[in-house]
């Protein structure tokens, strides 16, 4: 989720501006079917692990909650030593090598949900093949830019676009100067 002015979270880590409805939830469930492993950075993992295993998540969207809880998860962190969310493996400092190995293995896609700092590291390592940005029709004016700190620049090619009734627009991009 990204604001039209390029922020993935508002001031104070605000996410209450996310434009989510039934159509988005159907999209999210279908997107989860494309992956056999979910990858998170520590901060996003803590947010997800604090919500998806709960009764509130099952009441909010039982389909997505079921898929989030059933899909194997990797969390990249130097501070978390063990994970409490079922099906989670912690990757430490050697995460790039481990993800390169997992990416080369047969199976469905590896999907990173949120985790902007991790995305920057993996873009720099050439490990991301498809960048999906869901633009929300909102201008935040300030917050955290989605790819803060990315160096060098990564050129992208637009490969697909989908509009939602809510005003959200999903863009798929392929890195064209990637090491993959």
C-alpha positions as MATLAB code, in Angstrom:
seq = 'XXXXXXXXXXXXXXXXXXXXXXXXXXXXXXXXXXXXXXXXXXXXXXXXXXXXXXXXXXXXXXXXXXXXXXXXXXXXXXXXXXXXXXXXXXXXXXXXXXXXXXXXXXXXXXXXXXXXXXXXXXXXXXXXXXXXXXXXXXXXXXXXXXXXXXXXXXXXXXXXXXXXXXXXXXXXXXXXXXXX';
ca = [
       0.000    0.000    0.000;
       1.381    3.354   -1.051;
      -0.065    6.852   -0.920;
      -0.084    8.791   -4.187;
       2.801   10.857   -2.841;
       4.946    7.774   -2.239;
       4.587    6.956    1.463;
       3.957    3.442    2.763;
       3.156    4.653    6.252;
       2.107    7.971    7.644;
       3.633    9.898   10.516;
       3.990    7.770   13.658;
       3.747    4.601   11.518;
       0.073    5.340   10.726;
      -1.679    2.816    8.479;
      -5.269    3.905    9.050;
      -5.356    5.493    5.573;
      -5.223    2.082    3.830;
      -8.162    1.795    1.443;
      -9.453   -1.748    2.066;
     -12.814   -3.195    1.015;
     -14.300   -6.537   -0.079;
     -12.726   -6.293   -3.556;
      -9.313   -5.688   -1.977;
      -9.800   -8.645    0.391;
     -10.623  -10.911   -2.585;
      -7.484   -9.649   -4.333;
      -5.402  -10.255   -1.199;
      -6.665  -13.836   -0.901;
      -5.908  -14.543   -4.581;
      -2.445  -13.004   -4.237;
      -1.694  -15.266   -1.274;
      -2.521  -18.278   -3.471;
       0.420  -17.321   -5.727;
       2.996  -17.747   -2.971;
       4.174  -20.719   -0.983;
       6.279  -18.611    1.409;
       5.731  -15.158    2.924;
       8.700  -12.980    3.860;
       8.681  -10.163    6.403;
      11.114   -7.778    8.012;
      10.970   -7.628   11.795;
       8.634   -4.658   12.150;
       6.074   -5.900    9.613;
       6.307   -9.402   11.053;
       5.476   -8.114   14.531;
       2.433   -6.246   13.167;
       1.220   -9.263   11.165;
       1.891  -11.765   13.971;
      -0.024   -9.523   16.337;
      -3.112   -9.551   14.125;
      -3.567  -12.546   11.780;
      -3.543  -15.334   14.407;
      -6.266  -13.565   16.418;
     -10.003  -14.072   16.626;
     -10.445  -10.487   15.423;
      -8.580  -11.324   12.179;
     -10.711  -14.410   11.613;
     -13.851  -12.301   12.156;
     -12.576   -9.518    9.873;
     -11.540  -11.786    6.972;
     -11.489  -15.500    7.691;
     -10.203  -16.410    4.209;
      -7.141  -14.161    4.323;
      -6.532  -15.025    7.991;
      -6.577  -18.723    7.153;
      -4.078  -18.270    4.330;
      -1.804  -15.966    6.330;
      -1.702  -18.459    9.187;
      -1.268  -21.561    7.003;
       1.435  -20.264    4.650;
       5.049  -20.778    5.778;
       6.687  -17.522    6.832;
      10.227  -16.176    7.020;
      11.148  -13.205    9.187;
      14.439  -11.413    8.591;
      15.779  -10.082   11.870;
      18.961   -9.776   13.860;
      16.990   -9.242   17.073;
      14.250  -11.898   16.969;
      15.704  -15.275   17.895;
      12.502  -17.334   17.818;
       9.095  -16.640   16.344;
       5.771  -17.206   18.049;
       3.599  -17.211   14.918;
       3.162  -20.821   13.784;
       5.034  -21.742   10.620;
       7.652  -18.986   10.962;
      11.402  -19.390   10.509;
      13.799  -16.632   11.580;
      16.589  -15.656    9.160;
      19.514  -13.655   10.496;
      22.485  -11.907    8.917;
      22.883  -14.463    6.098;
      19.326  -13.811    4.820;
      20.387  -12.793    1.275;
      22.161  -16.115    0.674;
      19.283  -18.066    2.219;
      16.667  -16.234    0.137;
      18.756  -16.680   -3.032;
      18.790  -20.451   -2.329;
      15.040  -20.571   -1.626;
      14.267  -18.513   -4.724;
      16.160  -21.016   -6.890;
      14.217  -23.981   -5.442;
      11.118  -25.284   -7.224;
       7.724  -24.096   -6.047;
       5.518  -21.060   -6.137;
       6.671  -17.494   -5.544;
       8.174  -16.030   -2.423;
       6.129  -12.959   -1.469;
       7.209   -9.985    0.609;
       4.294   -8.188    2.224;
       5.172   -4.664    3.310;
       8.641   -4.675    4.867;
      10.010   -1.655    2.995;
      13.517   -1.829    4.521;
      13.790   -5.485    3.549;
      12.512   -4.687    0.046;
      15.272   -2.100   -0.344;
      17.913   -4.689    0.653;
      16.481   -7.311   -1.692;
      16.147   -4.882   -4.612;
      19.795   -3.921   -4.089;
      20.707   -7.642   -4.103;
      18.716   -8.232   -7.301;
      16.343  -10.688   -5.630;
      12.992   -9.110   -6.489;
      11.399  -10.008   -9.824;
       8.010   -8.322   -9.463;
       7.393   -5.087   -7.557;
       3.699   -4.662   -6.773;
       2.571   -1.280   -5.529;
      -1.059   -0.694   -4.551;
      -1.572    3.052   -4.829;
      -4.299    4.445   -2.565;
      -6.138    7.637   -3.529;
      -4.732    9.640   -0.627;
      -2.003   12.244   -0.191;
      -0.266   12.024    3.178;
       2.190   14.898    2.849;
       4.631   13.192    5.188;
       5.541    9.768    6.496;
       7.984    7.081    5.454;
       8.802    6.806    1.742;
       8.271    3.297    0.436;
      11.861    2.782   -0.795;
      13.784    5.080    1.557;
      17.557    4.655    1.272;
      17.621    2.663   -1.984;
      20.987    2.947   -3.762;
      21.727    2.687   -6.570;
      18.549    3.530   -8.455;
      16.604    0.543   -9.783;
      14.905    1.095  -13.129;
      11.518   -0.574  -13.506;
       9.349   -1.628  -16.419;
       5.563   -1.478  -15.972;
       4.167   -4.942  -16.757;
       0.539   -4.720  -15.578;
      -2.014   -2.372  -14.047;
      -5.338   -3.056  -12.347;
      -7.865   -0.506  -11.163;
     -10.186   -1.140   -8.231;
     -13.644    0.374   -7.641;
     -12.279    1.944   -4.436;
      -9.860    4.075   -6.445;
      -6.865    1.904   -5.590;
      -4.601    1.134   -8.540;
      -2.195   -1.799   -8.555;
       0.980   -1.520  -10.625;
       3.294   -4.451  -11.351;
       6.875   -3.543  -12.241;
       9.812   -5.683  -13.318;
      13.285   -4.468  -12.340;
      15.271   -4.094  -15.569;
      18.728   -3.563  -14.107;
      18.455   -6.369  -11.573;
      21.207   -8.888  -10.833;
      18.719  -11.777  -11.273;
];
